[in-house]
Amino acid sequence: MSSGAEPSPTATSYCRFIARRGSPPLDGAASLGVTGVEVDLGSGQRRHIWTYGALRSEEPIRPNAIDVLLTSKDEPGASLFVQGARFAADLRERAPQLSARAAWLREKRMWFVLLAILAALFFLGYMSGFSPAKSIAKALPDSWRERLGKTTRESMTEGHKECIDPAGLAALKRLTDRLSQGAPANVPFNVHVYDWSLMNAFAVPGGQIVLTKGLLDKSQSPDETAGVLAHEMGHGIEMHPEAAIIRGIGLGATLEVMLGGTTGGGLANVGLMLAQLGYSRDAEREADKHALELLKAAGISPKGLGNFFTRVVKMEADEGDKSPGAFSWFRTHPPAAERARLVGAQHDYPASPALDAGDWQSLKSICNKTRAADEAT
């Protein structure tokens, strides 16, 4: 046979044909004809021919396949089961779209199309000032954001014990609840304190916030701590942590998550990654704006936050190029002097201390009792 000749028919193989769902199966013989699979169901039954290009297989036909289950656009609703390794191998050659490789290429093609669509959305969003990462973050299920937040928090605070003194936890809850009055109802906050000398606070996904003992020790009033906590709540309201991690993980991993996959061990160092990424200056200013709104709604003066920023300016000047610890998250924020001026420009309104003297002392003593990450709750 010349290379341009049509393939000749093959020997028949046992088959079982079902005309439509609920119809009784009919036994017959299937062969590979010139244009398609030919099905002979015996005398009194019409002969069926399913063209090769219209065939679909329930499972890709692999090299070691011993049978196939076919459907066809030529006869919607019908199905054909054929036994025989030789039949399967020959069919894979004549209808290459049924092979495992073709199925793999179709799947990859879908990923490429989705990547291209998302890349175009990212580009259009960038040109218009729209944030695709934040939009994706808002589309994530709450359960996934909570799991991501827990993983991030544990990664970030590795080696430091959580502070769980009951009186301190009660005071912290009262402060958190008071500040949450001005937050959207669908953004719950869960605040944790860690026995960590670093003076800072940071938000992680799922409305979770970490305060450090160093921050509480260096805060001179409950209003200062309330101001910093309100700022981190602002990040949570805007979903800045989720958006930053999505940008850091990359488009492909984001697709995997959105399509129901998992990032597995890739989240092991997500806390470190978030700390290194930081936020844009615009994101920090958004969080400051929310902080001032939350403080006003809670009836807490913003002056404590302003005093805190003023002292940070002095500490930064005294510190010079020396940076305590592995990170200095405050260095990713807008200049403390700028933020102090913003707070100072706010109009006065009726306010009371964020916590009374007893609760403030309880909060500052919250690390009198601690729990390691691997201890039972």
C-alpha positions, 0 to 999 in steps of 0.5 A, a space after each residue: 500500500 502506498 503512503 497515501 492509501 486509505 487504511 484497510 478494514 480490520 478484524 472484528 471485535 466483540 462489542 456492546 451497543 446501547 442506543 440511549 440511556 435506559 435502552 437494553 444493551 445489544 451485543 455485536 461486532 465492531 471493526 475499524 472501517 475506512 471512515 470510522 468504527 463500523 458496528 454490526 448488531 446482527 440481522 434485523 438491526 441497522 449498521 452503525 458507522 461512527 466517523 473517527 473525527 466524531 469519536 469521544 472516549 470516556 477515558 484516554 486510550 493508553 498504549 496498554 488499553 484492553 478495551 474502550 468505551 466510546 461515544 460519538 457526535 454522530 449519534 448523541 446519547 449512544 455508547 459503545 463498549 469494545 473489547 480487544 487490545 488490538 482494536 484499542 491500539 489500532 483505534 488510537 492510531 486512526 483517531 489520535 484525539 482519543 490518545 492520552 497524549 491528546 488529552 494531556 495537550 487539551 488540558 495544557 491548552 486549557 491552562 494556557 488559555 486561562 493563563 492568557 485570560 488572567 494575564 490580560 486581566 492583570 494587564 488591563 487592571 494595571 492600566 486602569 488602576 484596578 487590582 486583580 490580585 485583590 479581586 481574586 483574594 475577595 473571591 477566595 472562600 473564607 475557609 481557604 483564607 482562614 487556612 492560609 492565615 493560620 499557616 502564615 501566622 504559624 510560619 511568621 511566629 515560628 520559635 515564639 510562644 503565644 501569650 494566653 493569660 486569661 485576663 489579658 485575653 479578655 482585655 484584648 477581646 474587649 479592645 478588638 470588639 470595640 474597634 470592630 464596631 466600625 468595620 464591615 460586618 463580614 470581616 471578623 478579626 482574630 488577634 493573637 499576641 506572641 512573646 516576641 521582643 520585636 516591636 511590631 504588629 502585622 495582619 495575615 489572611 482571614 482577618 487574623 492579626 499578630 501583636 508582639 510583646 515588644 509592641 505592648 512593652 513599648 506602648 505608653 498607653 492603650 490608645 497607642 496599641 489601639 491605633 496600631 491594631 486599628 491599622 492592621 485591621 485596615 489591612 484586613 478590611 482591604 485584604 492586603 495580606 491575601 493580595 500580597 500572597 497571591 502576587 508572591 505565589 504567582 499566577 500559576 499557583 493562584 490558578 491551581 488554588 482557584 481550580 481546587 488544587 492545593 499549594 501544599 508545602 509551598 506555604 511552609 515559608 509563606 510568613 517569611 515571604 509576606 514579611 519580605 514583600 511588605 505592602 505598597 505605600 498606597 496600601 499602607 495609606 489605605 490602612 491608615 485611613 481605615 484606622 482613623 475611621 475605626 478609632 472614631 467609630 469606637 470613640 478612641 482618640 487618634 492622638 495615641 497613634 500619633 504619639 506612637 508614630 512620633 516616638 517611632 521617628 525618634 527610635 529610627 533616628 537613634 537606631 540609624 542603620 542598625 536593625 534589630 532582629 531579622 526583619 523591620 516591618 516598619 521600614 516598609 510603611 510610609 515614613 512615621 513622620 508623615 503618618 504622625 502629621 496625618 493623625 495630627 490633622 484630624 479634628 477632635 471628637 468625644 473620646 475615652 481611653 481604649 481600655 481602663 487602667 485594669 484592662 490595660 495592665 492585664 493586656 500588658 501582662 498577657 504573656 505571663 502565661 504562654 503556649 508553644 505552637 505544638 501544645 494542645 489548645 
